Amino acid sequence: MSTPDNKPTQPVSAFAGPIAELIGQGMLSPPTHLGTLAAVDRFDVLRILGAGGMGIVLLARDTEANRDVAIKMIRPDLLSNPEIVRRFIKEAGHLHRLQHDSIIPVLELSDRPQGPYFITPYFECGSLAALIQPSQSMKPEAILSIATSVARGLHYAHQHGIIHRDLKPANVLLTAGGACLSDFGLARTVFNETVVDAANQRCEGTPAYMSPGVAAGDAEDTRCDIYAFGALLYEMLTGQPPYRGSSLQDIRQQVLAGPPPSCSSVNPNADRRLTAIAEKAMARKLRDRYATMGDVLEDMEKLKGPDSRVARTAHLGLFELSWIVGMIVAILIGVRAASRFPQLLEVDLLGVRHPPALVQTVAVPAPSSITVVAQVPNPSPTPHPTTAPVIASPPSKPSAVTPAPTPMVT
């Protein structure tokens, strides 16, 4: 490529947006391979996965490990803000320390002068925000699986003194077995007082998932995450967030004004036990809310018991199906066998109709030396219409029979 005065220029990304801005500020290098948008160190940038209030996430190819990864960088317009840079590096530090299956791991961290970035695994299933359909409830078993993973991740983070403060569907990444928490950019610690500046608390987070206290500007403890968890559960049950409005300020005012419509009023078919957990987690007063995520997990584990409709639905699988099929096959085999042996079936039925207490054994004389024994019912006012079975004893060896003398004819 060249300019009108025929001077060569550096190649630029085909993506004329944030990628081009990142290249222009030196945070990314021009693409080196066909089909890529840019490069950074050994990673070839393929496309943008998403962007938030502080950062931008890119899908890239690790040319050494030969795998796809996600790269998170600071937005180009915020790179000159030292507070944003500090928070970005702090987020990477939080994720690096929190080693849990339900929290996204940090594979690498770079604090290079051109702009810091960190590497995480790429989750092909996407986020919970893409899975939730407007005004459509998710299946109870799917809700239970995802919510349990989120609750475990939050409980682990709280145990290690980290409050997420921005839990929402876009920050929940889906995995094959559940979900994974991401975006700890607004996280703060519980015990380190130097991190929490009480005199300069700002309303931060996503208004639709804020607790009333946070929306009012209060510095809540881990229970602000518990409220956000309840709001997340609310949206999975109803297909819509607890509060909706034309602007962030409008939504925030709704949070301050009062509780949202109940789950049952939005979705009458919402699972009753999951709804109870969501409503308790979203209690407006701290004393009415769950005290810890451990308490939330305890109630959720109860839903996996054998008497739970959610658990039965979630665990109905191959074993139950094979048992049902086996019973059907056994019945068909029994019917076929009965149809092929009608006499045996009749004798059995007669035996049931005439128990031993109601029959007597009598000897019936026969013209030969073979003794025949028959079972006939006792006399009764209403004789049974069915003929009694006759059971013959095995024949013995016949004795010599003297023929009768021939009469004389005169």
Contacts in CASP RR format, 6 or more apart in sequence:
PFRMAT RR
TARGET T0000
AUTHOR 0000-0000-0000
METHOD contacts of the structure
MODEL  1
MSTPDNKPTQPVSAFAGPIAELIGQGMLSPPTHLGTLAAVDRFDVLRILG
AGGMGIVLLARDTEANRDVAIKMIRPDLLSNPEIVRRFIKEAGHLHRLQH
DSIIPVLELSDRPQGPYFITPYFECGSLAALIQPSQSMKPEAILSIATSV
ARGLHYAHQHGIIHRDLKPANVLLTAGGACLSDFGLARTVFNETVVDAAN
QRCEGTPAYMSPGVAAGDAEDTRCDIYAFGALLYEMLTGQPPYRGSSLQD
IRQQVLAGPPPSCSSVNPNADRRLTAIAEKAMARKLRDRYATMGDVLEDM
EKLKGPDSRVARTAHLGLFELSWIVGMIVAILIGVRAASRFPQLLEVDLL
GVRHPPALVQTVAVPAPSSITVVAQVPNPSPTPHPTTAPVIASPPSKPSA
VTPAPTPMVT
1 8 0 8 1.000
1 9 0 8 1.000
1 11 0 8 1.000
1 12 0 8 1.000
2 8 0 8 1.000
2 9 0 8 1.000
3 9 0 8 1.000
10 30 0 8 1.000
11 30 0 8 1.000
11 31 0 8 1.000
12 20 0 8 1.000
12 23 0 8 1.000
12 30 0 8 1.000
13 19 0 8 1.000
13 20 0 8 1.000
13 23 0 8 1.000
13 28 0 8 1.000
13 30 0 8 1.000
13 31 0 8 1.000
13 37 0 8 1.000
13 38 0 8 1.000
14 31 0 8 1.000
14 37 0 8 1.000
15 37 0 8 1.000
15 38 0 8 1.000
15 48 0 8 1.000
18 48 0 8 1.000
18 51 0 8 1.000
18 56 0 8 1.000
18 75 0 8 1.000
18 76 0 8 1.000
19 28 0 8 1.000
19 37 0 8 1.000
19 38 0 8 1.000
19 45 0 8 1.000
19 48 0 8 1.000
19 58 0 8 1.000
21 76 0 8 1.000
21 77 0 8 1.000
22 28 0 8 1.000
22 38 0 8 1.000
22 56 0 8 1.000
22 73 0 8 1.000
22 76 0 8 1.000
23 29 0 8 1.000
23 30 0 8 1.000
23 38 0 8 1.000
25 76 0 8 1.000
25 79 0 8 1.000
25 114 0 8 1.000
26 114 0 8 1.000
27 40 0 8 1.000
27 73 0 8 1.000
27 74 0 8 1.000
27 76 0 8 1.000
27 79 0 8 1.000
27 114 0 8 1.000
27 115 0 8 1.000
27 117 0 8 1.000
28 38 0 8 1.000
28 39 0 8 1.000
28 40 0 8 1.000
28 45 0 8 1.000
29 38 0 8 1.000
29 39 0 8 1.000
29 40 0 8 1.000
30 38 0 8 1.000
30 39 0 8 1.000
31 37 0 8 1.000
31 38 0 8 1.000
31 39 0 8 1.000
31 44 0 8 1.000
31 45 0 8 1.000
32 39 0 8 1.000
32 44 0 8 1.000
33 39 0 8 1.000
33 44 0 8 1.000
35 46 0 8 1.000
36 44 0 8 1.000
36 45 0 8 1.000
36 46 0 8 1.000
36 61 0 8 1.000
37 45 0 8 1.000
37 46 0 8 1.000
37 47 0 8 1.000
38 44 0 8 1.000
38 45 0 8 1.000
39 45 0 8 1.000
40 60 0 8 1.000
40 71 0 8 1.000
40 117 0 8 1.000
41 110 0 8 1.000
42 62 0 8 1.000
42 63 0 8 1.000
42 64 0 8 1.000
43 60 0 8 1.000
43 61 0 8 1.000
43 62 0 8 1.000
43 63 0 8 1.000
43 69 0 8 1.000
43 71 0 8 1.000
43 119 0 8 1.000
44 60 0 8 1.000
44 61 0 8 1.000
44 63 0 8 1.000
45 58 0 8 1.000
45 59 0 8 1.000
45 60 0 8 1.000
45 71 0 8 1.000
46 58 0 8 1.000
46 59 0 8 1.000
46 60 0 8 1.000
46 61 0 8 1.000
46 68 0 8 1.000
47 58 0 8 1.000
47 59 0 8 1.000
48 56 0 8 1.000
48 57 0 8 1.000
48 58 0 8 1.000
48 59 0 8 1.000
49 57 0 8 1.000
49 58 0 8 1.000
49 59 0 8 1.000
49 70 0 8 1.000
50 56 0 8 1.000
50 57 0 8 1.000
51 57 0 8 1.000
51 75 0 8 1.000
52 75 0 8 1.000
53 75 0 8 1.000
54 74 0 8 1.000
54 75 0 8 1.000
54 78 0 8 1.000
54 84 0 8 1.000
54 87 0 8 1.000
54 88 0 8 1.000
54 185 0 8 1.000
55 72 0 8 1.000
55 73 0 8 1.000
55 74 0 8 1.000
55 75 0 8 1.000
55 78 0 8 1.000
55 88 0 8 1.000
56 72 0 8 1.000
56 73 0 8 1.000
56 74 0 8 1.000
56 75 0 8 1.000
57 70 0 8 1.000
57 71 0 8 1.000
57 72 0 8 1.000
57 73 0 8 1.000
58 70 0 8 1.000
58 71 0 8 1.000
58 72 0 8 1.000
58 73 0 8 1.000
59 68 0 8 1.000
59 69 0 8 1.000
59 70 0 8 1.000
59 71 0 8 1.000
59 122 0 8 1.000
60 68 0 8 1.000
60 69 0 8 1.000
60 70 0 8 1.000
60 71 0 8 1.000
61 67 0 8 1.000
61 68 0 8 1.000
61 69 0 8 1.000
62 68 0 8 1.000
62 69 0 8 1.000
62 119 0 8 1.000
67 122 0 8 1.000
68 122 0 8 1.000
69 107 0 8 1.000
69 119 0 8 1.000
69 120 0 8 1.000
69 121 0 8 1.000
69 122 0 8 1.000
70 119 0 8 1.000
70 120 0 8 1.000
70 121 0 8 1.000
70 122 0 8 1.000
70 123 0 8 1.000
71 117 0 8 1.000
71 118 0 8 1.000
71 119 0 8 1.000
72 117 0 8 1.000
72 118 0 8 1.000
72 120 0 8 1.000
73 115 0 8 1.000
73 116 0 8 1.000
73 117 0 8 1.000
74 84 0 8 1.000
74 85 0 8 1.000
74 88 0 8 1.000
74 115 0 8 1.000
74 116 0 8 1.000
74 117 0 8 1.000
78 84 0 8 1.000
79 85 0 8 1.000
79 115 0 8 1.000
85 115 0 8 1.000
85 116 0 8 1.000
87 185 0 8 1.000
87 186 0 8 1.000
88 116 0 8 1.000
88 185 0 8 1.000
89 109 0 8 1.000
89 111 0 8 1.000
89 116 0 8 1.000
90 185 0 8 1.000
90 187 0 8 1.000
91 183 0 8 1.000
91 184 0 8 1.000
91 185 0 8 1.000
91 187 0 8 1.000
92 106 0 8 1.000
92 109 0 8 1.000
92 116 0 8 1.000
92 118 0 8 1.000
93 106 0 8 1.000
93 109 0 8 1.000
94 162 0 8 1.000
94 184 0 8 1.000
94 185 0 8 1.000
94 187 0 8 1.000
95 103 0 8 1.000
95 104 0 8 1.000
95 105 0 8 1.000
95 106 0 8 1.000
95 118 0 8 1.000
95 120 0 8 1.000
95 184 0 8 1.000
96 106 0 8 1.000
96 109 0 8 1.000
97 160 0 8 1.000
98 156 0 8 1.000
98 157 0 8 1.000
98 160 0 8 1.000
98 162 0 8 1.000
98 184 0 8 1.000
99 105 0 8 1.000
100 152 0 8 1.000
100 153 0 8 1.000
100 156 0 8 1.000
100 157 0 8 1.000
101 149 0 8 1.000
101 152 0 8 1.000
101 180 0 8 1.000
102 149 0 8 1.000
102 150 0 8 1.000
102 152 0 8 1.000
102 153 0 8 1.000
102 156 0 8 1.000
102 178 0 8 1.000
102 179 0 8 1.000
102 180 0 8 1.000
102 181 0 8 1.000
103 153 0 8 1.000
103 156 0 8 1.000
103 157 0 8 1.000
103 180 0 8 1.000
103 181 0 8 1.000
104 120 0 8 1.000
104 121 0 8 1.000
104 123 0 8 1.000
104 173 0 8 1.000
104 180 0 8 1.000
104 181 0 8 1.000
104 182 0 8 1.000
105 120 0 8 1.000
105 121 0 8 1.000
106 118 0 8 1.000
106 119 0 8 1.000
106 120 0 8 1.000
107 118 0 8 1.000
107 119 0 8 1.000
107 120 0 8 1.000
107 121 0 8 1.000
108 118 0 8 1.000
108 119 0 8 1.000
109 116 0 8 1.000
109 117 0 8 1.000
109 118 0 8 1.000
109 119 0 8 1.000
110 116 0 8 1.000
110 117 0 8 1.000
110 118 0 8 1.000
120 182 0 8 1.000
123 173 0 8 1.000
123 174 0 8 1.000
123 175 0 8 1.000
123 180 0 8 1.000
125 173 0 8 1.000
125 174 0 8 1.000
125 175 0 8 1.000
125 176 0 8 1.000
126 173 0 8 1.000
126 174 0 8 1.000
127 169 0 8 1.000
127 170 0 8 1.000
127 171 0 8 1.000
127 172 0 8 1.000
127 173 0 8 1.000
127 174 0 8 1.000
128 146 0 8 1.000
128 169 0 8 1.000
128 170 0 8 1.000
128 172 0 8 1.000
128 173 0 8 1.000
128 174 0 8 1.000
128 179 0 8 1.000
128 232 0 8 1.000
128 236 0 8 1.000
129 168 0 8 1.000
129 169 0 8 1.000
129 170 0 8 1.000
129 172 0 8 1.000
131 138 0 8 1.000
131 169 0 8 1.000
131 174 0 8 1.000
132 138 0 8 1.000
132 169 0 8 1.000
132 235 0 8 1.000
132 236 0 8 1.000
132 239 0 8 1.000
133 239 0 8 1.000
134 239 0 8 1.000
134 240 0 8 1.000
135 238 0 8 1.000
135 239 0 8 1.000
135 240 0 8 1.000
136 239 0 8 1.000
137 236 0 8 1.000
137 237 0 8 1.000
137 238 0 8 1.000
137 239 0 8 1.000
137 267 0 8 1.000
137 269 0 8 1.000
137 270 0 8 1.000
138 236 0 8 1.000
138 237 0 8 1.000
138 239 0 8 1.000
139 313 0 8 1.000
140 271 0 8 1.000
140 274 0 8 1.000
140 309 0 8 1.000
140 310 0 8 1.000
140 313 0 8 1.000
140 314 0 8 1.000
141 310 0 8 1.000
141 313 0 8 1.000
141 314 0 8 1.000
142 236 0 8 1.000
143 233 0 8 1.000
143 236 0 8 1.000
143 237 0 8 1.000
143 271 0 8 1.000
143 274 0 8 1.000
144 274 0 8 1.000
144 300 0 8 1.000
144 303 0 8 1.000
144 304 0 8 1.000
144 310 0 8 1.000
144 314 0 8 1.000
145 177 0 8 1.000
145 178 0 8 1.000
145 179 0 8 1.000
145 314 0 8 1.000
146 172 0 8 1.000
146 174 0 8 1.000
146 178 0 8 1.000
146 179 0 8 1.000
146 236 0 8 1.000
147 229 0 8 1.000
147 232 0 8 1.000
147 233 0 8 1.000
147 236 0 8 1.000
147 274 0 8 1.000
147 300 0 8 1.000
148 178 0 8 1.000
148 297 0 8 1.000
148 300 0 8 1.000
149 175 0 8 1.000
149 177 0 8 1.000
149 178 0 8 1.000
149 179 0 8 1.000
149 180 0 8 1.000
150 167 0 8 1.000
150 172 0 8 1.000
150 179 0 8 1.000
150 181 0 8 1.000
150 229 0 8 1.000
150 232 0 8 1.000
151 229 0 8 1.000
151 293 0 8 1.000
151 294 0 8 1.000
151 296 0 8 1.000
151 297 0 8 1.000
151 300 0 8 1.000
152 297 0 8 1.000
153 181 0 8 1.000
153 293 0 8 1.000
154 164 0 8 1.000
154 167 0 8 1.000
154 181 0 8 1.000
154 225 0 8 1.000
154 226 0 8 1.000
154 229 0 8 1.000
154 293 0 8 1.000
155 292 0 8 1.000
155 293 0 8 1.000
155 294 0 8 1.000
155 296 0 8 1.000
155 297 0 8 1.000
157 163 0 8 1.000
157 164 0 8 1.000
157 181 0 8 1.000
157 187 0 8 1.000
158 190 0 8 1.000
158 222 0 8 1.000
158 225 0 8 1.000
158 292 0 8 1.000
158 293 0 8 1.000
161 189 0 8 1.000
161 190 0 8 1.000
161 191 0 8 1.000
162 184 0 8 1.000
162 187 0 8 1.000
162 188 0 8 1.000
162 189 0 8 1.000
162 190 0 8 1.000
163 187 0 8 1.000
163 188 0 8 1.000
163 189 0 8 1.000
163 190 0 8 1.000
163 221 0 8 1.000
163 222 0 8 1.000
163 224 0 8 1.000
163 225 0 8 1.000
164 171 0 8 1.000
164 181 0 8 1.000
164 184 0 8 1.000
164 186 0 8 1.000
164 187 0 8 1.000
164 225 0 8 1.000
164 228 0 8 1.000
165 186 0 8 1.000
165 187 0 8 1.000
165 188 0 8 1.000
165 204 0 8 1.000
165 205 0 8 1.000
165 214 0 8 1.000
165 224 0 8 1.000
165 225 0 8 1.000
166 183 0 8 1.000
166 185 0 8 1.000
166 186 0 8 1.000
166 187 0 8 1.000
166 204 0 8 1.000
166 205 0 8 1.000
166 206 0 8 1.000
166 209 0 8 1.000
166 228 0 8 1.000
167 181 0 8 1.000
167 209 0 8 1.000
167 225 0 8 1.000
167 228 0 8 1.000
167 229 0 8 1.000
167 232 0 8 1.000
168 206 0 8 1.000
168 208 0 8 1.000
168 209 0 8 1.000
168 228 0 8 1.000
168 232 0 8 1.000
169 232 0 8 1.000
169 235 0 8 1.000
170 183 0 8 1.000
171 181 0 8 1.000
171 182 0 8 1.000
171 183 0 8 1.000
172 179 0 8 1.000
172 180 0 8 1.000
172 181 0 8 1.000
172 182 0 8 1.000
172 232 0 8 1.000
173 179 0 8 1.000
173 180 0 8 1.000
173 181 0 8 1.000
173 182 0 8 1.000
174 180 0 8 1.000
186 204 0 8 1.000
186 205 0 8 1.000
188 195 0 8 1.000
188 196 0 8 1.000
189 195 0 8 1.000
189 196 0 8 1.000
190 221 0 8 1.000
190 222 0 8 1.000
196 219 0 8 1.000
198 219 0 8 1.000
201 217 0 8 1.000
201 218 0 8 1.000
201 219 0 8 1.000
202 217 0 8 1.000
203 210 0 8 1.000
203 214 0 8 1.000
203 215 0 8 1.000
203 216 0 8 1.000
203 217 0 8 1.000
203 252 0 8 1.000
205 214 0 8 1.000
207 215 0 8 1.000
207 243 0 8 1.000
207 248 0 8 1.000
207 249 0 8 1.000
207 251 0 8 1.000
207 252 0 8 1.000
207 255 0 8 1.000
208 231 0 8 1.000
208 241 0 8 1.000
208 242 0 8 1.000
208 243 0 8 1.000
208 244 0 8 1.000
208 251 0 8 1.000
208 255 0 8 1.000
209 227 0 8 1.000
209 228 0 8 1.000
209 231 0 8 1.000
209 232 0 8 1.000
209 241 0 8 1.000
209 242 0 8 1.000
210 224 0 8 1.000
210 227 0 8 1.000
210 228 0 8 1.000
210 252 0 8 1.000
210 255 0 8 1.000
211 220 0 8 1.000
211 223 0 8 1.000
211 224 0 8 1.000
211 227 0 8 1.000
211 228 0 8 1.000
211 255 0 8 1.000
211 284 0 8 1.000
212 255 0 8 1.000
212 256 0 8 1.000
212 258 0 8 1.000
212 284 0 8 1.000
213 220 0 8 1.000
213 224 0 8 1.000
214 220 0 8 1.000
214 224 0 8 1.000
214 227 0 8 1.000
215 252 0 8 1.000
215 255 0 8 1.000
215 256 0 8 1.000
216 256 0 8 1.000
220 286 0 8 1.000
222 292 0 8 1.000
222 293 0 8 1.000
223 286 0 8 1.000
223 289 0 8 1.000
223 290 0 8 1.000
223 291 0 8 1.000
225 293 0 8 1.000
226 281 0 8 1.000
226 289 0 8 1.000
226 290 0 8 1.000
226 292 0 8 1.000
226 293 0 8 1.000
226 296 0 8 1.000
227 281 0 8 1.000
227 282 0 8 1.000
227 283 0 8 1.000
227 289 0 8 1.000
229 281 0 8 1.000
229 293 0 8 1.000
229 296 0 8 1.000
230 277 0 8 1.000
230 278 0 8 1.000
230 281 0 8 1.000
230 282 0 8 1.000
231 241 0 8 1.000
231 242 0 8 1.000
231 278 0 8 1.000
231 282 0 8 1.000
233 274 0 8 1.000
233 277 0 8 1.000
233 278 0 8 1.000
233 281 0 8 1.000
234 241 0 8 1.000
234 242 0 8 1.000
234 260 0 8 1.000
234 263 0 8 1.000
234 278 0 8 1.000
234 282 0 8 1.000
235 241 0 8 1.000
235 242 0 8 1.000
237 263 0 8 1.000
237 267 0 8 1.000
237 270 0 8 1.000
237 271 0 8 1.000
237 274 0 8 1.000
237 275 0 8 1.000
237 278 0 8 1.000
238 263 0 8 1.000
238 266 0 8 1.000
238 267 0 8 1.000
238 270 0 8 1.000
239 266 0 8 1.000
239 267 0 8 1.000
240 266 0 8 1.000
242 260 0 8 1.000
242 282 0 8 1.000
243 251 0 8 1.000
243 254 0 8 1.000
243 255 0 8 1.000
243 260 0 8 1.000
244 251 0 8 1.000
245 251 0 8 1.000
245 254 0 8 1.000
254 260 0 8 1.000
258 284 0 8 1.000
259 282 0 8 1.000
259 284 0 8 1.000
260 282 0 8 1.000
262 275 0 8 1.000
262 279 0 8 1.000
263 270 0 8 1.000
263 275 0 8 1.000
263 278 0 8 1.000
263 279 0 8 1.000
264 270 0 8 1.000
264 272 0 8 1.000
264 275 0 8 1.000
271 309 0 8 1.000
271 310 0 8 1.000
273 302 0 8 1.000
273 303 0 8 1.000
273 308 0 8 1.000
273 310 0 8 1.000
274 303 0 8 1.000
274 310 0 8 1.000
277 296 0 8 1.000
277 299 0 8 1.000
277 300 0 8 1.000
280 288 0 8 1.000
280 289 0 8 1.000
280 290 0 8 1.000
281 289 0 8 1.000
281 290 0 8 1.000
281 296 0 8 1.000
282 289 0 8 1.000
283 289 0 8 1.000
290 296 0 8 1.000
302 308 0 8 1.000
303 310 0 8 1.000
303 311 0 8 1.000
304 310 0 8 1.000
304 311 0 8 1.000
304 314 0 8 1.000
305 311 0 8 1.000
306 312 0 8 1.000
338 345 0 8 1.000
347 389 0 8 1.000
350 386 0 8 1.000
350 388 0 8 1.000
350 389 0 8 1.000
351 389 0 8 1.000
353 384 0 8 1.000
353 386 0 8 1.000
354 375 0 8 1.000
354 377 0 8 1.000
354 384 0 8 1.000
354 388 0 8 1.000
358 377 0 8 1.000
358 378 0 8 1.000
359 375 0 8 1.000
359 376 0 8 1.000
359 377 0 8 1.000
359 378 0 8 1.000
359 388 0 8 1.000
360 375 0 8 1.000
360 376 0 8 1.000
360 378 0 8 1.000
361 373 0 8 1.000
361 374 0 8 1.000
361 375 0 8 1.000
362 373 0 8 1.000
362 374 0 8 1.000
362 376 0 8 1.000
363 371 0 8 1.000
363 372 0 8 1.000
363 373 0 8 1.000
364 372 0 8 1.000
364 373 0 8 1.000
364 374 0 8 1.000
366 372 0 8 1.000
368 398 0 8 1.000
369 396 0 8 1.000
369 398 0 8 1.000
369 399 0 8 1.000
370 392 0 8 1.000
370 393 0 8 1.000
370 395 0 8 1.000
370 396 0 8 1.000
371 393 0 8 1.000
372 390 0 8 1.000
372 392 0 8 1.000
372 393 0 8 1.000
373 390 0 8 1.000
373 391 0 8 1.000
373 392 0 8 1.000
373 393 0 8 1.000
374 388 0 8 1.000
374 389 0 8 1.000
374 390 0 8 1.000
374 391 0 8 1.000
375 388 0 8 1.000
375 389 0 8 1.000
375 390 0 8 1.000
375 391 0 8 1.000
376 388 0 8 1.000
377 383 0 8 1.000
377 384 0 8 1.000
377 388 0 8 1.000
END
